[in-house]
Amino acid sequence: MNRYLAAIALSALVAVPAADAKPVSLQSVHAVKAQSPAAAVELSKPDAITHAAATYTGKQRPPDYRERQLLGPLLSAWAADRKLGRRYVDRNFHENLLEFEDGGERYWLLMAFPANQRVGRLKAGQGVDLLVQRIGYSYGRPVVIAFYAGAPEEVAAAAPRLATQVGRPVVETAAPYREGQLRFEYAAVEHDPAMTPAELNPSTLTTYPDQNLSELNLFYGDISNLSARLRLRGLTKPAEYADYGEFEGDLSLGATHIRLNPSLLRDCRLVVARLEAAGAEGTLSCRSAEGVSELVPTRFEFSARQ
């Protein structure tokens, strides 16, 4: 049976589990029933963060229309209740739902910050410890945020840090980029769009000091003809990132529109040669996944500077 969970940004101040706390099942997190099962929106009182465990199946997908219709009003109410803007909510959770299995049940989770920066590190069949929180119900269905996923020792180390961060906006700083180049090949033709001016489509290096993480958001090209957007998450320093899957993007070449999806690619390798406010550069190289017939660029060379 498939069920879903939604994860959004961090909520009101709560207690975190002790480092030696044993994880509970996702089933038990969902065991508390709604008081008003017919209500489209029922907010919970802020619950403590729960240490849960499940198995990642390796599947991920965008929320479907019905899920968006069910979750939208609840997420809007949650953000308004916590006095968080919609932009904050949109920026801090992953675009895809990830599937986890526990006790014969399957749950679709949308990973919140900082878990949204670490999705590419999860492997199919991997047992994962999670830090989750139930925020409310939509027509009786529990909606649970999940904002950390990893090995038990990683979750134990993350819990104390989250205790100081839950209940306030994610700390971030952004450095703008105004010049740069992207090179990639599509259909045997090489393209090299220049960076779009910042006032139209900002390109930034966003850093999260609390988590020692960075994110590159790069936009190149002419919106009406050739454009390319590339977003690289979970960066820590100039380095080589093997099995990298924490990226997304879109390419528009005239009438051709391509969405960069890690599920269509494999053996991705990211080499970041420079990562600082003054500039960034590197290369993302992948291979097409087996069974994928659509044409997808597999190598990108990017640069950006102030």
N, C-alpha and C positions, 0 to 999 in steps of 0.2 A: 504494500500500500504506500502511495506517495503522499506526503504531507509537505507543508512549507513552513519555514520560519523567515522572518524578515529581520535584518539587522541594520540599525541606523547609528547615528553618532552617540557619543557618551551622554548619559542622563544625570539626574540629580545625585547629590552626594550619597554614597552607599558604602556598606562594609564589604571588604574583599575577603575571600577565603584564606585561611591560614595556609602557610607554605606546605605543611604536612597533611592538609585535608585530603581525604580520599575523594576521587571524582564520583559523581552520581550519574545516572543515565539520562539521556535526553527525554526518554519517556516520562521520567518522574518530573522533569521540568514542565512538561505539558499536562501533568495530572490535575492541576488546580483548575476547576471549572469556572466559566464566566458566570457572573451574577445576572447578566441580562443577555442571554444567548441570541435574542432577536435584534440586538442593537448593532448598528454598523460600526459604532465607535464606543468602546468601553476602555478607559484608561485604568491601569493598575496603579496602586500606590507604589512608589519606588521600592523595588525589591533589592535584597542583597545580591551581589554578583555570585553566581554559582559556578563551581568547578565541575564540568561535565566531561564525559568521554564518549567517543563514537569512532566510526571508521569512515574515512573519506573514500568515496567510490571512484573518484576521478572524473565524474561528470559535472559539467557546468553549462548554464544557459541563461539568457536574459529572462526576466519575469514575463509571463504571458499577459494577455489583455485582462483576463479575469483576475489574476493576482494583482495587477496594477489597480484595477477598480476596487478591489477589496482593501488593499493596503493604503492607497492614497489618502483617504479621509482620516484614517487612524494616524498615519505618519504626520499629516498636517496638524492634527490636534495635539499630538505629542510634542512637536516642535513649538507650537504656540504656548503650550502649558509650561515648557521649560524656557520660554523666551529666547528661542534660537531661530534665526532666520532660515528661510528655505534654501538659500545659497549654501549655508553651513551644512545642512542635511545632504544636499546633492553632492557636495564636494568630498564627503567623508565616508562613503561606502562604495563597495565594488559594484560594477555594472552588471555582473553575472551572479545568479544564484549557484551555489555549490551544493552537491548532494552528499549527505552523510547517512550512514546506516547504523541503527542501534536496535538490537532485540527484534530483528525482522521488520522493523519499520524504517521507511526512508524519509528523510527530511531535507528540504531545500533551504539552505542558509545564504543570506546575503551578508558578506563580511564587512564589519565597520572598522574604522581606523582604531588601532594600527593593523588589524588583521588584513584589511584591504591592500596593504603594502606588501604582504607576504604570501599571497595566494600561490604564486609560482613555485614556492618551496614545498607545497603539499604534493604527495605522490599517491596515485591510485592504490587502494588497498592498505594505506597507512592508517594505523591507529592514532587518533589525534585527541589530545586534551583540549578543552575549550573553556573559555570564560564567557558566560552567557547571563542574560538578564531578561526576565519577562516584563514587557512594558504595557500589555493590554490585550484586547480581543477585538476581532472583526467578525461579527455574526457568530460569536461563540468560539472562533478559532483563536488559540493563543498565538501571540506574536512575540517572539523572543529575539533580543539582540545578541549577537555574537561578535565580540570585538578582540578576541585573541584565539589563535589556534596554533598548536605546535606540539613538540615533545613535552612530556611531563616536566622535565627540568626547566624548559623554556617558560612554561606557564607559571611554574612556581616562582621563577625570577621576575616575571612580568607583573604578578599580582601586587606587590608592594608599590611599584611605580604607578600603577593605575589608581591606587588609592589616593594619590595626590592630584590626579588628573580628572577623575570622574566628577562631573558637576560643574565644569568650566569649559569654555571653548578650547579646542586643540590649539596649542601654541605653535605658530608658524611664522616664518618670514619669507618674503618673496623678492627675488632680484630679477628685474626685467632684462630681456635680451632684445636687441633691435636689429642686429645683423647676423647673417649666417647662411649656410648652404646645406641642402640635402641632396644626396645622390642615390638613385636607385634605378633598377632596370625592370621594365614591364613590357611583355610581348616583344622582346628582343630590341627594345628602344630604351636608350638611357635618358633619364630625366634628371634635371638638377635645379629645382626651383629655389629661389632666394627667399629669405625670411620675410614674411609679411610685416608691415609696420605695426608697432605695438598697439597703437590706438585702435586698430581694426580687430586684431586677434592677438592678444597678449601672449608672448612666449616668456616663460619664467622658470627659474630654478626655485622651487619651494622647499624650505628646510623645516624639519620638525625637531628642534633641539631636545625635547623631552625623550624622544625615541631614537635619537641619533640616526635619523632617516632623511632622505631627500627624494624629490620627485621632479623630473624634467617634463615640462609641457611646452612643446615646440610646434610652431605653425609656420608653414612655408607656402609661397605661391600667390597666384592671382585667383581670387575666389570665383571669378566668372569663367575661368579656363582650366588652370592647373593649380591644385592645392593639395597639401599634405599635412596631416596632423599626426603627431607622434607623442605619446605619453609613456614615460618610463618611470616605474614605481620602485620603491624599496631599495634605493641606492644608499650606500654608506660612505663610499670614498672612490677615487679613481682605482679601478681594479677590473679583473676579468670575472664575469658572472656566468658560470656554466649552468646549463639546464634552465635558462632564464625564461620565465613565462609571465612576468608582471608588467606587461605592456599592452597597449591598445592604440588604435589609430584609424584614420580614414584617409583614403586617397580619392581625388576627383580629377580625372583626365578627360576633359570635355564631357561627353555623355556617359562615360564609364565611371562608376562609383564602386570603390573597393573598401571593405571593412577589414582591418587587420585584426585577426582573432587568433590567439595562441593555440586554440584547438585545431586550427587548420595547418599548423606548423609543428615541427619537432626539432630536437637537438639544437635549440636556440642558444646562441653564445653572444653575450654582450661584453664588449671591451670598452670601458670608459677611460679615455686617456687624460681627460681634464674635467673637473667638476668643481666649479667655484663661481662666485657672483660675477667675476669679470668675464667668464666664458666657459663653455663646455664643448667637448667633442668626443666622438667615439664611433663604434661600428656595431650594428646588430645583424648577425648572420644566422639563418635558419635553413631547414629543409622542409619541403612540403610533406605533410603527414600522409600515410598510406591511405589510399582510397579517395583522396581529395582530387577532384577533377578540375575544379576552378583554378584559374591562373592567379597566383598571388606572388608579389615580389618577395624575395627571400634574403636580400642584403640591402642594408641602409647605412650610408655614411653620413653622419650629421655633424654640424658645427654650429655654434651660437656664441655671440659676444655682445657686450654692451655697446 
